């Protein structure tokens, strides 16, 4: 698994706002909770992981 970065949060947030269409590969990488939708929960979880509030995804 590739490490997640701030860029991934930006991409997820653009998709959430309808400003970007994600590829299937991006959805798979950014859909942290496994519901097949990249949403604010996924973005927040990625952010918490990056800043060290949670240790694993």
C-alpha distance matrix in Angstrom:
0.0 3.8 6.4 8.8 12.4 15.9 15.8 13.4 16.2 18.8 17.5 17.2 20.7 22.2 21.1 22.6 25.7 26.0 25.8 22.8 21.8 18.1 16.9 15.5 12.1 12.4 13.8 11.0 8.5 11.4 13.1 12.3 15.4 15.0 18.4 17.6 18.9 17.4 20.1 21.2 19.7 16.2 17.1 18.8 16.1 13.6 16.7 17.5 14.1 14.5 18.1 17.6 19.5 16.9 14.8 12.0 10.8
3.8 0.0 3.8 6.4 9.4 13.0 12.6 10.9 14.0 16.3 15.2 15.6 18.9 20.2 19.7 21.4 24.2 24.6 23.9 21.0 20.5 17.0 16.2 15.7 12.0 11.6 13.7 11.8 8.6 11.0 13.7 13.1 16.7 16.8 19.8 18.7 19.3 17.2 19.7 20.5 19.6 16.0 16.0 17.9 15.7 12.6 15.2 16.5 13.3 12.7 16.4 16.6 18.9 16.9 15.1 13.0 12.1
6.4 3.8 0.0 3.8 6.6 10.3 11.0 9.6 12.1 14.7 14.5 14.8 17.6 19.4 19.4 20.7 23.4 24.4 23.6 21.2 21.2 18.0 18.0 17.8 14.4 13.1 15.0 13.5 9.9 11.1 13.9 12.7 16.4 17.3 20.3 19.6 19.7 17.1 18.9 19.1 18.1 14.7 14.3 15.6 13.5 10.2 12.2 13.4 10.1 9.1 12.7 13.0 15.6 14.0 12.4 11.0 10.7
8.8 6.4 3.8 0.0 3.8 7.2 8.0 6.2 8.3 11.1 11.2 11.3 13.9 15.9 16.2 17.3 19.8 21.1 20.3 18.2 18.6 15.7 16.3 16.6 13.6 11.4 13.0 12.5 8.7 8.6 11.8 10.9 14.6 15.9 18.5 17.8 17.2 14.3 15.8 15.6 15.1 11.7 10.8 12.3 10.8 7.2 9.0 11.0 8.4 7.2 11.0 12.1 14.2 13.0 12.5 11.2 10.2
12.4 9.4 6.6 3.8 0.0 3.8 5.2 5.3 6.9 9.0 10.1 11.0 12.9 14.7 15.8 17.0 18.9 20.4 19.2 17.5 18.7 16.3 17.5 18.5 15.8 13.0 15.0 15.2 11.5 10.7 14.1 13.5 17.2 18.8 20.9 20.1 18.9 15.5 16.5 15.8 15.9 13.0 10.9 12.3 11.8 8.1 8.4 11.0 9.3 6.7 9.9 12.1 14.4 14.3 14.3 13.9 13.2
15.9 13.0 10.3 7.2 3.8 0.0 3.8 5.3 5.1 6.4 8.8 9.9 10.7 12.5 14.4 15.3 16.7 18.6 17.1 16.2 18.0 16.3 18.2 19.7 17.5 14.3 16.0 17.0 13.6 11.9 15.2 14.9 18.2 20.1 21.7 20.9 19.1 15.4 15.6 14.4 15.3 13.0 10.0 11.2 11.9 8.5 7.5 10.9 10.5 7.6 9.8 12.8 14.7 15.3 16.2 16.2 15.4
15.8 12.6 11.0 8.0 5.2 3.8 0.0 3.8 5.4 5.1 6.2 8.6 9.8 10.6 12.4 14.2 15.4 16.6 14.7 13.3 15.1 13.5 15.3 17.3 15.2 11.9 14.2 15.6 12.5 11.2 14.8 15.4 18.8 20.1 21.4 20.0 18.2 14.6 15.5 15.0 16.4 13.7 10.9 13.2 14.0 10.6 10.5 14.0 13.4 10.9 13.5 16.4 18.1 18.4 19.0 18.4 17.1
13.4 10.9 9.6 6.2 5.3 5.3 3.8 0.0 3.8 5.4 5.1 6.1 8.5 9.9 10.6 12.2 14.2 15.3 14.2 12.4 13.4 11.3 13.0 14.4 12.4 9.0 10.8 12.1 9.0 7.4 11.0 11.7 15.2 16.3 17.7 16.3 14.7 11.2 12.5 12.6 13.5 10.5 8.3 11.1 11.4 8.1 9.2 12.6 11.8 10.3 13.4 15.7 17.0 16.6 17.3 16.1 14.2
16.2 14.0 12.1 8.3 6.9 5.1 5.4 3.8 0.0 3.8 5.5 5.1 6.0 8.6 9.8 10.3 12.2 14.2 13.5 12.5 14.2 12.6 15.1 16.4 15.1 11.4 12.2 13.9 11.2 8.5 11.3 11.7 14.6 16.4 17.4 16.5 14.3 10.5 10.6 9.7 11.1 8.8 5.6 8.1 9.5 6.8 6.8 10.5 10.9 9.6 12.0 14.6 15.3 15.4 16.9 16.2 14.3
18.8 16.3 14.7 11.1 9.0 6.4 5.1 5.4 3.8 0.0 3.8 5.5 5.1 6.1 8.6 9.8 10.5 12.3 10.8 10.3 12.7 12.0 14.8 17.0 16.0 12.2 13.5 15.8 13.5 10.9 13.8 14.9 17.7 19.2 19.6 18.3 15.7 12.0 12.1 11.4 13.7 11.7 8.5 11.1 13.0 10.5 10.1 13.9 14.5 12.8 14.8 17.8 18.6 19.1 20.6 19.9 18.0
17.5 15.2 14.5 11.2 10.1 8.8 6.2 5.1 5.5 3.8 0.0 3.8 5.5 5.2 6.3 8.7 10.0 10.6 9.2 7.5 9.3 8.3 11.1 13.4 12.6 8.9 10.3 13.0 11.2 9.0 12.0 13.9 16.7 17.4 17.8 15.9 13.5 10.1 11.2 11.7 14.0 11.5 9.2 12.6 14.0 11.5 12.3 15.9 15.9 14.7 17.3 19.9 20.7 20.5 21.7 20.4 18.0
17.2 15.6 14.8 11.3 11.0 9.9 8.6 6.1 5.1 5.5 3.8 0.0 3.8 5.5 5.1 6.2 8.7 9.9 9.8 8.5 9.6 8.3 11.3 12.8 12.5 8.7 8.7 11.5 10.1 6.9 9.1 11.0 13.4 14.4 14.5 12.9 10.3 6.7 7.4 8.2 10.3 8.1 6.2 9.9 11.3 9.6 10.8 14.1 14.5 14.1 16.6 18.8 19.0 18.6 20.1 18.6 15.9
20.7 18.9 17.6 13.9 12.9 10.7 9.8 8.5 6.0 5.1 5.5 3.8 0.0 3.8 5.3 4.9 6.2 8.6 8.5 8.8 10.9 10.8 14.3 16.1 16.1 12.4 12.2 15.1 13.8 10.4 12.1 13.7 15.6 17.0 16.6 15.4 12.2 8.7 7.8 7.4 10.5 9.5 6.8 9.7 12.2 11.1 11.2 14.5 15.8 15.2 17.0 19.6 19.4 19.7 21.7 20.7 18.2
22.2 20.2 19.4 15.9 14.7 12.5 10.6 9.9 8.6 6.1 5.2 5.5 3.8 0.0 3.8 5.4 5.1 6.2 5.0 5.5 8.4 9.4 13.0 15.5 15.9 12.3 12.6 16.0 15.0 12.2 14.1 16.3 18.3 19.1 18.4 16.6 13.4 10.4 10.3 10.7 13.9 12.7 10.4 13.5 15.8 14.4 14.6 18.1 19.1 18.2 20.1 22.9 23.0 23.2 25.0 23.8 21.2
21.1 19.7 19.4 16.2 15.8 14.4 12.4 10.6 9.8 8.6 6.3 5.1 5.3 3.8 0.0 3.8 5.4 5.0 5.6 4.6 5.9 6.6 10.4 12.5 13.5 10.2 9.7 13.4 13.2 10.5 11.7 14.5 16.1 16.4 15.4 13.2 10.2 7.6 8.3 10.0 12.9 11.5 10.3 13.8 15.6 14.5 15.6 18.8 19.5 19.2 21.5 23.8 23.7 23.4 25.0 23.3 20.3
22.6 21.4 20.7 17.3 17.0 15.3 14.2 12.2 10.3 9.8 8.7 6.2 4.9 5.4 3.8 0.0 3.8 5.5 7.6 8.0 9.2 9.8 13.4 14.8 16.0 12.7 11.4 14.7 14.7 11.4 11.7 14.0 15.0 15.8 14.3 13.0 9.4 6.9 5.8 7.1 10.4 10.1 9.0 11.9 14.2 13.9 14.8 17.6 18.9 19.1 20.9 23.1 22.5 22.2 24.4 22.9 19.9
25.7 24.2 23.4 19.8 18.9 16.7 15.4 14.2 12.2 10.5 10.0 8.7 6.2 5.1 5.4 3.8 0.0 3.8 5.5 7.8 10.0 11.8 15.5 17.5 18.8 15.5 14.6 18.2 18.0 14.8 15.4 17.7 18.7 19.6 18.0 16.6 12.9 10.7 9.4 9.8 13.5 13.6 11.9 14.4 17.1 16.8 16.9 19.9 21.5 21.3 22.8 25.4 24.8 25.0 27.3 26.1 23.3
26.0 24.6 24.4 21.1 20.4 18.6 16.6 15.3 14.2 12.3 10.6 9.9 8.6 6.2 5.0 5.5 3.8 0.0 3.8 5.6 7.2 9.9 13.5 15.7 17.5 14.6 13.9 17.6 18.0 15.3 15.9 18.8 19.8 19.9 18.1 16.1 12.8 11.2 11.0 12.5 15.9 15.4 14.2 17.2 19.5 18.9 19.6 22.7 23.9 23.6 25.5 28.0 27.6 27.5 29.5 27.9 24.9
25.8 23.9 23.6 20.3 19.2 17.1 14.7 14.2 13.5 10.8 9.2 9.8 8.5 5.0 5.6 7.6 5.5 3.8 0.0 3.8 7.1 9.9 13.3 16.3 17.5 14.5 14.7 18.4 18.2 15.8 17.3 20.1 21.7 21.9 20.7 18.4 15.3 13.1 13.3 14.3 17.8 16.8 15.0 18.1 20.5 19.2 19.5 23.0 24.0 23.1 25.1 27.9 27.9 28.0 29.8 28.4 25.6
22.8 21.0 21.2 18.2 17.5 16.2 13.3 12.4 12.5 10.3 7.5 8.5 8.8 5.5 4.6 8.0 7.8 5.6 3.8 0.0 3.8 6.3 9.6 12.8 13.9 11.1 11.7 15.4 15.3 13.5 15.2 18.2 20.1 19.9 19.0 16.3 13.7 11.6 12.8 14.6 17.5 15.8 14.4 17.9 19.7 18.0 19.0 22.5 22.9 22.0 24.5 27.1 27.4 27.1 28.4 26.7 23.8
21.8 20.5 21.2 18.6 18.7 18.0 15.1 13.4 14.2 12.7 9.3 9.6 10.9 8.4 5.9 9.2 10.0 7.2 7.1 3.8 0.0 3.8 6.7 9.6 11.5 9.4 9.6 13.2 14.0 12.7 13.9 17.4 19.0 18.1 17.1 13.9 11.9 10.8 12.8 15.4 17.8 15.9 15.3 19.0 20.2 18.7 20.4 23.6 23.6 23.2 26.0 28.2 28.5 27.7 28.7 26.6 23.4
18.1 17.0 18.0 15.7 16.3 16.3 13.5 11.3 12.6 12.0 8.3 8.3 10.8 9.4 6.6 9.8 11.8 9.9 9.9 6.3 3.8 0.0 3.8 6.5 7.9 5.7 6.2 9.6 10.3 9.5 11.0 14.4 16.5 15.4 15.0 11.7 10.3 9.0 11.9 14.6 16.4 13.9 13.8 17.5 18.1 16.3 18.5 21.6 21.1 20.9 24.0 25.8 26.3 25.1 25.9 23.5 20.3
16.9 16.2 18.0 16.3 17.5 18.2 15.3 13.0 15.1 14.8 11.1 11.3 14.3 13.0 10.4 13.4 15.5 13.5 13.3 9.6 6.7 3.8 0.0 3.8 5.3 5.1 6.3 8.6 9.9 10.5 11.8 15.3 17.4 15.6 15.7 12.1 11.9 11.3 14.6 17.6 18.8 16.0 16.3 20.1 20.0 18.1 20.7 23.5 22.5 22.3 25.7 27.2 28.0 26.4 26.7 24.0 20.8
15.5 15.7 17.8 16.6 18.5 19.7 17.3 14.4 16.4 17.0 13.4 12.8 16.1 15.5 12.5 14.8 17.5 15.7 16.3 12.8 9.6 6.5 3.8 0.0 3.8 5.5 5.1 6.2 8.7 10.0 10.3 13.7 15.5 13.1 13.3 9.7 10.6 10.9 14.6 17.9 18.4 15.5 16.7 20.2 19.6 18.0 21.1 23.5 22.2 22.6 26.1 27.1 27.7 25.7 25.7 22.6 19.3
12.1 12.0 14.4 13.6 15.8 17.5 15.2 12.4 15.1 16.0 12.6 12.5 16.1 15.9 13.5 16.0 18.8 17.5 17.5 13.9 11.5 7.9 5.3 3.8 0.0 3.8 5.5 5.1 6.3 8.7 10.0 12.8 15.2 13.2 14.5 11.3 12.3 11.8 15.5 18.2 18.5 15.1 16.0 19.4 18.4 16.3 19.4 21.8 20.0 20.2 23.8 24.8 25.7 23.7 23.3 20.3 17.3
12.4 11.6 13.1 11.4 13.0 14.3 11.9 9.0 11.4 12.2 8.9 8.7 12.4 12.3 10.2 12.7 15.5 14.6 14.5 11.1 9.4 5.7 5.1 5.5 3.8 0.0 3.8 5.4 5.1 6.0 8.2 11.1 13.9 12.7 13.7 10.8 10.7 9.1 12.6 15.0 15.6 12.2 12.6 16.2 15.6 13.4 16.3 18.9 17.5 17.5 21.0 22.3 23.2 21.5 21.6 19.0 16.0
13.8 13.7 15.0 13.0 15.0 16.0 14.2 10.8 12.2 13.5 10.3 8.7 12.2 12.6 9.7 11.4 14.6 13.9 14.7 11.7 9.6 6.2 6.3 5.1 5.5 3.8 0.0 3.8 5.5 5.2 5.6 9.1 11.1 9.6 10.1 7.1 7.1 6.3 10.1 13.1 13.4 10.4 11.7 15.1 14.5 13.2 16.3 18.5 17.6 18.2 21.6 22.6 22.8 21.0 21.4 18.6 15.1
11.0 11.8 13.5 12.5 15.2 17.0 15.6 12.1 13.9 15.8 13.0 11.5 15.1 16.0 13.4 14.7 18.2 17.6 18.4 15.4 13.2 9.6 8.6 6.2 5.1 5.4 3.8 0.0 3.8 5.7 5.6 8.1 10.2 8.2 9.9 7.5 9.0 8.8 12.4 15.2 14.6 11.3 13.2 16.2 14.6 13.3 16.9 18.6 16.9 18.0 21.5 21.9 22.4 20.0 19.9 16.6 13.3
8.5 8.6 9.9 8.7 11.5 13.6 12.5 9.0 11.2 13.5 11.2 10.1 13.8 15.0 13.2 14.7 18.0 18.0 18.2 15.3 14.0 10.3 9.9 8.7 6.3 5.1 5.5 3.8 0.0 3.8 5.9 7.3 10.6 9.8 12.1 10.3 10.9 9.4 12.5 14.5 13.9 10.2 11.4 14.2 12.6 10.5 14.0 15.8 13.9 14.6 18.2 18.8 19.6 17.4 17.1 14.2 11.2
11.4 11.0 11.1 8.6 10.7 11.9 11.2 7.4 8.5 10.9 9.0 6.9 10.4 12.2 10.5 11.4 14.8 15.3 15.8 13.5 12.7 9.5 10.5 10.0 8.7 6.0 5.2 5.7 3.8 0.0 3.8 5.6 8.9 9.1 10.7 9.4 8.7 6.3 9.0 10.7 10.4 6.7 7.7 10.9 9.8 8.1 11.3 13.5 12.4 13.1 16.4 17.4 17.7 16.0 16.5 14.0 10.8
13.1 13.7 13.9 11.8 14.1 15.2 14.8 11.0 11.3 13.8 12.0 9.1 12.1 14.1 11.7 11.7 15.4 15.9 17.3 15.2 13.9 11.0 11.8 10.3 10.0 8.2 5.6 5.6 5.9 3.8 0.0 3.8 5.7 5.5 6.9 6.2 6.1 5.0 7.8 10.1 9.1 6.0 8.6 11.2 9.9 9.6 13.0 14.4 13.7 15.3 18.3 18.8 18.4 16.3 17.1 14.2 10.6
12.3 13.1 12.7 10.9 13.5 14.9 15.4 11.7 11.7 14.9 13.9 11.0 13.7 16.3 14.5 14.0 17.7 18.8 20.1 18.2 17.4 14.4 15.3 13.7 12.8 11.1 9.1 8.1 7.3 5.6 3.8 0.0 3.8 5.6 8.1 8.9 9.1 7.9 9.4 10.5 8.3 5.3 8.4 9.8 7.4 7.7 11.3 11.9 10.8 13.2 15.9 15.8 15.3 12.8 13.6 10.7 7.0
15.4 16.7 16.4 14.6 17.2 18.2 18.8 15.2 14.6 17.7 16.7 13.4 15.6 18.3 16.1 15.0 18.7 19.8 21.7 20.1 19.0 16.5 17.4 15.5 15.2 13.9 11.1 10.2 10.6 8.9 5.7 3.8 0.0 3.8 5.8 8.2 8.6 8.7 9.5 10.8 7.9 6.5 10.3 11.1 8.8 10.5 13.7 13.6 13.2 16.0 18.3 17.9 16.6 14.1 15.2 12.3 8.8
15.0 16.8 17.3 15.9 18.8 20.1 20.1 16.3 16.4 19.2 17.4 14.4 17.0 19.1 16.4 15.8 19.6 19.9 21.9 19.9 18.1 15.4 15.6 13.1 13.2 12.7 9.6 8.2 9.8 9.1 5.5 5.6 3.8 0.0 3.8 5.5 7.6 8.9 10.8 13.1 10.9 9.2 12.8 14.3 12.2 13.2 16.7 17.0 16.2 18.7 21.4 21.0 20.1 17.3 17.9 14.7 11.0
18.4 19.8 20.3 18.5 20.9 21.7 21.4 17.7 17.4 19.6 17.8 14.5 16.6 18.4 15.4 14.3 18.0 18.1 20.7 19.0 17.1 15.0 15.7 13.3 14.5 13.7 10.1 9.9 12.1 10.7 6.9 8.1 5.8 3.8 0.0 3.8 5.5 8.1 9.5 12.3 10.6 9.8 13.3 15.0 13.7 15.1 18.2 18.8 18.6 21.0 23.5 23.4 22.2 19.8 20.9 17.9 14.2
17.6 18.7 19.6 17.8 20.1 20.9 20.0 16.3 16.5 18.3 15.9 12.9 15.4 16.6 13.2 13.0 16.6 16.1 18.4 16.3 13.9 11.7 12.1 9.7 11.3 10.8 7.1 7.5 10.3 9.4 6.2 8.9 8.2 5.5 3.8 0.0 3.8 6.8 9.4 12.9 12.2 10.6 13.5 16.0 15.1 15.5 18.7 20.0 19.6 21.4 24.2 24.6 23.9 21.6 22.5 19.4 15.6
18.9 19.3 19.7 17.2 18.9 19.1 18.2 14.7 14.3 15.7 13.5 10.3 12.2 13.4 10.2 9.4 12.9 12.8 15.3 13.7 11.9 10.3 11.9 10.6 12.3 10.7 7.1 9.0 10.9 8.7 6.1 9.1 8.6 7.6 5.5 3.8 0.0 3.8 6.0 9.7 9.8 8.6 11.1 13.7 13.6 14.2 16.9 18.5 18.7 20.3 22.8 23.7 22.8 21.0 22.4 19.8 16.1
17.4 17.2 17.1 14.3 15.5 15.4 14.6 11.2 10.5 12.0 10.1 6.7 8.7 10.4 7.6 6.9 10.7 11.2 13.1 11.6 10.8 9.0 11.3 10.9 11.8 9.1 6.3 8.8 9.4 6.3 5.0 7.9 8.7 8.9 8.1 6.8 3.8 0.0 3.8 7.2 7.9 6.1 7.6 10.7 11.1 11.1 13.6 15.6 15.9 17.1 19.6 20.9 20.2 18.8 20.4 18.1 14.6
20.1 19.7 18.9 15.8 16.5 15.6 15.5 12.5 10.6 12.1 11.2 7.4 7.8 10.3 8.3 5.8 9.4 11.0 13.3 12.8 12.8 11.9 14.6 14.6 15.5 12.6 10.1 12.4 12.5 9.0 7.8 9.4 9.5 10.8 9.5 9.4 6.0 3.8 0.0 3.8 5.4 5.4 6.5 8.8 10.1 11.0 12.7 14.6 15.7 17.0 18.9 20.3 19.1 18.2 20.4 18.6 15.4
21.2 20.5 19.1 15.6 15.8 14.4 15.0 12.6 9.7 11.4 11.7 8.2 7.4 10.7 10.0 7.1 9.8 12.5 14.3 14.6 15.4 14.6 17.6 17.9 18.2 15.0 13.1 15.2 14.5 10.7 10.1 10.5 10.8 13.1 12.3 12.9 9.7 7.2 3.8 0.0 3.8 5.4 5.0 6.0 8.4 9.8 10.4 12.1 14.1 15.3 16.5 18.1 16.6 16.4 19.1 18.0 15.3
19.7 19.6 18.1 15.1 15.9 15.3 16.4 13.5 11.1 13.7 14.0 10.3 10.5 13.9 12.9 10.4 13.5 15.9 17.8 17.5 17.8 16.4 18.8 18.4 18.5 15.6 13.4 14.6 13.9 10.4 9.1 8.3 7.9 10.9 10.6 12.2 9.8 7.9 5.4 3.8 0.0 3.8 5.5 5.2 6.1 8.6 9.9 10.5 12.3 14.3 15.6 16.4 14.5 13.7 16.4 15.1 12.4
16.2 16.0 14.7 11.7 13.0 13.0 13.7 10.5 8.8 11.7 11.5 8.1 9.5 12.7 11.5 10.1 13.6 15.4 16.8 15.8 15.9 13.9 16.0 15.5 15.1 12.2 10.4 11.3 10.2 6.7 6.0 5.3 6.5 9.2 9.8 10.6 8.6 6.1 5.4 5.4 3.8 0.0 3.8 5.5 5.1 6.2 8.6 9.9 10.6 12.4 14.4 15.3 14.3 13.0 15.0 13.2 10.2
17.1 16.0 14.3 10.8 10.9 10.0 10.9 8.3 5.6 8.5 9.2 6.2 6.8 10.4 10.3 9.0 11.9 14.2 15.0 14.4 15.3 13.8 16.3 16.7 16.0 12.6 11.7 13.2 11.4 7.7 8.6 8.4 10.3 12.8 13.3 13.5 11.1 7.6 6.5 5.0 5.5 3.8 0.0 3.8 5.5 5.2 6.3 8.7 9.9 10.7 12.5 14.3 13.6 13.3 15.4 14.4 12.0
18.8 17.9 15.6 12.3 12.3 11.2 13.2 11.1 8.1 11.1 12.6 9.9 9.7 13.5 13.8 11.9 14.4 17.2 18.1 17.9 19.0 17.5 20.1 20.2 19.4 16.2 15.1 16.2 14.2 10.9 11.2 9.8 11.1 14.3 15.0 16.0 13.7 10.7 8.8 6.0 5.2 5.5 3.8 0.0 3.8 5.4 5.0 6.1 8.6 9.9 10.7 12.2 10.7 10.9 13.8 13.5 11.7
16.1 15.7 13.5 10.8 11.8 11.9 14.0 11.4 9.5 13.0 14.0 11.3 12.2 15.8 15.6 14.2 17.1 19.5 20.5 19.7 20.2 18.1 20.0 19.6 18.4 15.6 14.5 14.6 12.6 9.8 9.9 7.4 8.8 12.2 13.7 15.1 13.6 11.1 10.1 8.4 6.1 5.1 5.5 3.8 0.0 3.8 5.4 5.1 6.2 8.7 10.1 10.5 9.2 8.1 10.6 9.8 7.9
13.6 12.6 10.2 7.2 8.1 8.5 10.6 8.1 6.8 10.5 11.5 9.6 11.1 14.4 14.5 13.9 16.8 18.9 19.2 18.0 18.7 16.3 18.1 18.0 16.3 13.4 13.2 13.3 10.5 8.1 9.6 7.7 10.5 13.2 15.1 15.5 14.2 11.1 11.0 9.8 8.6 6.2 5.2 5.4 3.8 0.0 3.8 5.5 5.1 6.2 8.8 9.8 9.9 9.1 10.7 9.8 8.1
16.7 15.2 12.2 9.0 8.4 7.5 10.5 9.2 6.8 10.1 12.3 10.8 11.2 14.6 15.6 14.8 16.9 19.6 19.5 19.0 20.4 18.5 20.7 21.1 19.4 16.3 16.3 16.9 14.0 11.3 13.0 11.3 13.7 16.7 18.2 18.7 16.9 13.6 12.7 10.4 9.9 8.6 6.3 5.0 5.4 3.8 0.0 3.8 5.4 5.1 6.3 8.5 8.5 9.2 11.4 11.8 11.0
17.5 16.5 13.4 11.0 11.0 10.9 14.0 12.6 10.5 13.9 15.9 14.1 14.5 18.1 18.8 17.6 19.9 22.7 23.0 22.5 23.6 21.6 23.5 23.5 21.8 18.9 18.5 18.6 15.8 13.5 14.4 11.9 13.6 17.0 18.8 20.0 18.5 15.6 14.6 12.1 10.5 9.9 8.7 6.1 5.1 5.5 3.8 0.0 3.8 5.6 5.4 6.0 4.9 5.8 8.7 9.8 9.8
14.1 13.3 10.1 8.4 9.3 10.5 13.4 11.8 10.9 14.5 15.9 14.5 15.8 19.1 19.5 18.9 21.5 23.9 24.0 22.9 23.6 21.1 22.5 22.2 20.0 17.5 17.6 16.9 13.9 12.4 13.7 10.8 13.2 16.2 18.6 19.6 18.7 15.9 15.7 14.1 12.3 10.6 9.9 8.6 6.2 5.1 5.4 3.8 0.0 3.8 5.6 5.1 5.9 5.0 6.2 6.8 7.2
14.5 12.7 9.1 7.2 6.7 7.6 10.9 10.3 9.6 12.8 14.7 14.1 15.2 18.2 19.2 19.1 21.3 23.6 23.1 22.0 23.2 20.9 22.3 22.6 20.2 17.5 18.2 18.0 14.6 13.1 15.3 13.2 16.0 18.7 21.0 21.4 20.3 17.1 17.0 15.3 14.3 12.4 10.7 9.9 8.7 6.2 5.1 5.6 3.8 0.0 3.8 5.5 7.8 8.2 8.8 9.8 10.4
18.1 16.4 12.7 11.0 9.9 9.8 13.5 13.4 12.0 14.8 17.3 16.6 17.0 20.1 21.5 20.9 22.8 25.5 25.1 24.5 26.0 24.0 25.7 26.1 23.8 21.0 21.6 21.5 18.2 16.4 18.3 15.9 18.3 21.4 23.5 24.2 22.8 19.6 18.9 16.5 15.6 14.4 12.5 10.7 10.1 8.8 6.3 5.4 5.6 3.8 0.0 3.8 5.9 8.0 9.4 11.6 12.8
17.6 16.6 13.0 12.1 12.1 12.8 16.4 15.7 14.6 17.8 19.9 18.8 19.6 22.9 23.8 23.1 25.4 28.0 27.9 27.1 28.2 25.8 27.2 27.1 24.8 22.3 22.6 21.9 18.8 17.4 18.8 15.8 17.9 21.0 23.4 24.6 23.7 20.9 20.3 18.1 16.4 15.3 14.3 12.2 10.5 9.8 8.5 6.0 5.1 5.5 3.8 0.0 3.8 5.3 6.2 9.1 11.2
19.5 18.9 15.6 14.2 14.4 14.7 18.1 17.0 15.3 18.6 20.7 19.0 19.4 23.0 23.7 22.5 24.8 27.6 27.9 27.4 28.5 26.3 28.0 27.7 25.7 23.2 22.8 22.4 19.6 17.7 18.4 15.3 16.6 20.1 22.2 23.9 22.8 20.2 19.1 16.6 14.5 14.3 13.6 10.7 9.2 9.9 8.5 4.9 5.9 7.8 5.9 3.8 0.0 3.8 6.7 9.5 11.1
16.9 16.9 14.0 13.0 14.3 15.3 18.4 16.6 15.4 19.1 20.5 18.6 19.7 23.2 23.4 22.2 25.0 27.5 28.0 27.1 27.7 25.1 26.4 25.7 23.7 21.5 21.0 20.0 17.4 16.0 16.3 12.8 14.1 17.3 19.8 21.6 21.0 18.8 18.2 16.4 13.7 13.0 13.3 10.9 8.1 9.1 9.2 5.8 5.0 8.2 8.0 5.3 3.8 0.0 3.8 5.9 7.7
14.8 15.1 12.4 12.5 14.3 16.2 19.0 17.3 16.9 20.6 21.7 20.1 21.7 25.0 25.0 24.4 27.3 29.5 29.8 28.4 28.7 25.9 26.7 25.7 23.3 21.6 21.4 19.9 17.1 16.5 17.1 13.6 15.2 17.9 20.9 22.5 22.4 20.4 20.4 19.1 16.4 15.0 15.4 13.8 10.6 10.7 11.4 8.7 6.2 8.8 9.4 6.2 6.7 3.8 0.0 3.8 7.1
12.0 13.0 11.0 11.2 13.9 16.2 18.4 16.1 16.2 19.9 20.4 18.6 20.7 23.8 23.3 22.9 26.1 27.9 28.4 26.7 26.6 23.5 24.0 22.6 20.3 19.0 18.6 16.6 14.2 14.0 14.2 10.7 12.3 14.7 17.9 19.4 19.8 18.1 18.6 18.0 15.1 13.2 14.4 13.5 9.8 9.8 11.8 9.8 6.8 9.8 11.6 9.1 9.5 5.9 3.8 0.0 3.8
10.8 12.1 10.7 10.2 13.2 15.4 17.1 14.2 14.3 18.0 18.0 15.9 18.2 21.2 20.3 19.9 23.3 24.9 25.6 23.8 23.4 20.3 20.8 19.3 17.3 16.0 15.1 13.3 11.2 10.8 10.6 7.0 8.8 11.0 14.2 15.6 16.1 14.6 15.4 15.3 12.4 10.2 12.0 11.7 7.9 8.1 11.0 9.8 7.2 10.4 12.8 11.2 11.1 7.7 7.1 3.8 0.0
